Amino acid sequence: MTTVLLVIHVMVAAALVGVVLLQRSEGGALGIGGGGGFMTGRSAGNALTKTTAVLAACFFATSLALSLLASHQSTPTSVLTPAGSSPSENGLPNLQLPVAPAPQAPAAPAAPQAPQSQ
């Protein structure tokens, strides 16, 4: 369910960016725009404005749905938590570095042994 909703969310976001970029610039403060464009005229502007509003509402709804689904997960997951390890009591991942064994001191040379008498 989450995957399907996430795919829909990404598609709505891409469509929203595209529709916003298609709209005609009104300000002209930067000295660009204002000329003839892909969709000029009042009716095309109204259609793009309505489409933007619908896509924005869909984006808002899918964002809320994804956040609700994420809050109701049974086990918290994190990108930082390696597979197979569990988070600590406070829900944060255990980010402990592996500890290398302490270096061993070189053994003292053995004292020469006297030959055993028979």
N, C-alpha and C positions, 0 to 999 in steps of 0.2 A: 504494500500500500504506500509506504513511504517513497519507494523508488518511483512509482508511477506519478505520485504527486510532485516529486522533485523534477522529473522530466517535464511535466506540464508547466511547472514554475519557471524552468529555464527557457522553455519555448515562449511563454508569455513575456518574460523579460526581454528576449531578443526581439519579439514583435513590437514591444513598447518602445525600445530604442529605435527601431526602424521607422515607426510611425512618427516619433518625435523629430527625427532627422528629416522626414519628408515635408514637415510643415514649413510654411513660408515665414521668413524672418520679418518681424514687424518693426523692430527698433532701428536698424540701420546705423547703430552707433559705431560699429567697426568699419563702416564703409563698404560692407559686402551685402549681398542679398538685395531683395527688393525688385529684381528684374523678373523676367519670365521664368517660370519654373515648371516642374513636372505636373503639378496639380495647381493651377491658378484659378481664381474665381471664388466667389462667395460660397457656393454650394460645396465645392471641394474642400474649402477650409472648414466648413461646418461638419462635413463627414469625417475629416481627420480629427477634429476636436472631439467629436462624439466617440470615435474609435479609441482615442487616447484615454478618454474617461472610462470606457468599458475595460480596456486593458489594464489601466491603473487599479480599478476595482478588483479585477481578477488577480492581479499581482498581490494586492493587499490580502485578499482572501486566502490565496495559496500560502502566503507567508505566515498568516495566523494558523492555518491548518498544520503546516510543517512544525511550527513551534509547539503546538499542542501535542502533536504526535511525538515529538522529541521529549517533552516533559513527562509523558506517560510510559516511557520505556522502563522495563523491569530492571535491567542492569545498566549502570552508566558505562558508556564507552568513551574512549578518548583516542585521538590520533597518536598521542605520545605514549600510551600504554602498550608495551609489546604484547603480541599474541601469547596467550597462556598465562599471563600474570594478572593478578586482580588488583583493583585500586585499593588504596588504604581506607581507613575508617571514615575519613572526611571526604571521600570521593575523588581526591586528587591522585594522580598516578604516582606510584613509587618509582622515583627516578634516582635510584642508588647505583653508583658506578661499581663495577666489579672490583674487588679488592685483590691485588696481587699478593702472593705469599711473601712474607718478610724474608729478606736475603739471609742465608745462613752464614755465620762466621766460619772462616776456614778452620779446620781442625788443627790443633797444635800438633807439631811433629812428635811422634812417639820417641821416648827416650831409648837409647840403644840398650839392648838387653845383653846381659852377661851370659856366656855359655854355661849351661848347666853342668855341674860336676857329676861324675859317675861314681 
